[in-house]
Every structure is written in C-alpha cells, then in structure tokens.
Amino acid sequence: SAPAILMIDGHNMLFGLPARYSPERGKALNDAGKRERVIADVVRVTAPNPAVRAWIVFDGPTRSDTQAAPNVRVTYSGGKGEHRADGVILDNLKFFRTSDTGMRVFMVSNDKDLRDKAHRLGARNVDVLEFGAFL
C-alpha cells in the first residue's frame, strides 16, 4: 500500500474512546496505563504494514521521543500550558508539507481547531471513532 503517516493526538484519542481507555471502576487504568494502551493499540494496528508510520503525540511535562515500534514514534511535547501537543503536531505537518515526500498524512483527532489547521496543511482528518473501529 502507499506510504502514509498517521499523526495521532494522543490525549484526544484517550478522551474520544472512553469505553476503551477509561473502563468502569475496578478495571480503571491510571493515566500512564491509558497512554500505554493507546500506544499498544497503534502498534498492533500499524505493525503489519511498514509503509504506514504512526506518530502519537501527548502533552507531557518533559520533551521526549521514543520508538514504540520500528514504524511507531511516541512524543511527549514538553513545555507548559494547554494544547502543547498541538504545536508539535502542527510543526510536523508543516515539515511534511515542505519536504514534499508524496506521503499521505492523516490527522487522528476530534479537536476542531487542530483539525482545521491540519486540513490547511494538507492532512486528511480522521475522527477518533473512525480510527477506533480498527482497534
């Protein structure tokens, strides 16, 4: 299949799929556990297709980048305030657009403001629930 990049708004995905990431009491996960489950889900969905690269971005107090799988990268935004992850996502979308790799870029988020900006940068928007159907 054609190469593609999935930019994933990590916290938005957590809130957008509450049945999966915020199960009823007794099975509840802490925040780190929820993030690990998102990462594991994305790895499972994308691992069979190395032409698809996923990049999950979470707000986080300290900037960090790790590879959860050869084609799955996880970034914590660092910095202070709301919507820090959005800035990281938009910077990357700008980079993809200027590097003209011919990659199709998909933005997984329900955040209207972020989706509008991503669309202007050439990304196709995917609702969290649409992506959730693959999990």
Secondary structure by P-SEA (a helix, b strand, c coil): ccbbbbbcaaaaaaaaccccccccccccccaaaaaaaaaaaaaaaccccccbbbbbbbbccccccccccccbbbbcccccccaaaaaaaaaaaaaaaaacccbbbbbbcccaaaaaaaaaabbbbbccccccccc
